[in-house]
């Protein structure tokens, strides 16, 4: 395992009761890499990235993040979650807290940061996602695109070195997708390590170093974007690409 | 001129509302009229009985009523209404039970501070709310010291407490103690740890499966068996234990409903930020769950407040017990209606207050940004 390898999955298997969702997943991510994962629904792509911060537990194989292996050891899980941010399809902002409190909550309670400092950091990330004027509002008062940008800022405020995106634009109206993707592209240019589950192929072509196609719990194809889009190897990938690129 | 008046009247919004809602069809009109007659008959009968033809302190001859035979209705049968003198004469008992008269100021002091102690919990936008909340936590100690006594003031045993004092003591203390217990039970019931979960489920289901009267009897008879020799808790404390356990089981189920309504994504978002179980519970899950659960929680509180009257069967004199004691007094016997109407009115005031508060909260939460 080379020194700048930050995530390592080896022979990872996972079952929901009898249903085999992840089959022998091998994946390694180096620092600063941007990986875009696509595939039909039910292919296990969300489950795979949710295993990386232990929102789901795998049953076989090993997952190592920053040299720490994910087991049932709560200490390790906490350690990894502090360094791995996640953005969800449904934003999952805390509706009873203002935008500012949403972002400063984890720095205050997890990092034990003084409130003032945490709020300054929160404001700086709100500026980064270009909505500092919404700080005092509640999530319910924002558009979907704004909410997702707040969710990104909330994750970034913990200063993670890996960001996981689980279909971040799938719940958005079309005209709001761009504002979220722009923030993600900016983040990619700054060198963040990113794993993104998405069907936004334009975004994938712009930022991805590696494309992964998953189907029925397996990684079917993994390639650089040029090869992936222009010269896909498996028939299943060809079919999938033809379906999502031709509409 | 008269035509403009008529047309003004027809376009009046009240007139329109009445026509649209009360007289829209023949059937509706007939039902409206029948209902109005009914309301008038019942209402006028009750008002005549309770106020216009009633005795308060004196009868129709101007004599101060000190005995039921002096009630106007007992002097001229069929002509007069209620005889409220029984309430007036026994007012202190209804409010304080058998609390020594010279010490009653202590109870009044505690009554007077009660609104200050709960206002901070009930309303979140009052000025200086923090200080009201502090006071909420100090209040039980003040109340206990003032009511029971201690250094500097005489001790008044709980066997002397009664009437509204016992009703409020059981209702307010029972609800206040049950609240934290019910949160623990509700969280425990959703716990992944099998032993904790089983204990909570068994406790809740057992308490909910047993009538409060049975619990009261059980607490009265069995509580001393669980305690070391020589520790003999008084009757009121035994009733309080039963009432608290009973209330906590019901409240726990109301809170569990709130917990279940929180989307799983909230938990996942908190976890992915590195928050631990207790931080997530305290900062993310409970604030949202309790908000949702307020109406059913208030509902169980109303139920409990009324159920406190069951303590009369284990020999405590709550408001209802005092009322029955008053009726068994030969001087005042047979004034059932007056006593029960008065007791109903007192219970109604408190329960209606809680009910309105619940409605106010529901409205407020709907407009809140969540």
Interface residues (C-beta under 8 A of the other chain):
Chain A: X53 X55 X78 X81 X82 X84 X85 X86 X88 X90 X92 X93 X94 X95 X96 X105 X106 X109 X110 X137 X138 X139 X140 X141 X151 X154 X155 X158
Chain B: X263 X265 X266 X268 X269 X270 X271 X272 X273 X274 X275 X276 X279 X283 X284 X287 X288 X291 X369 X370
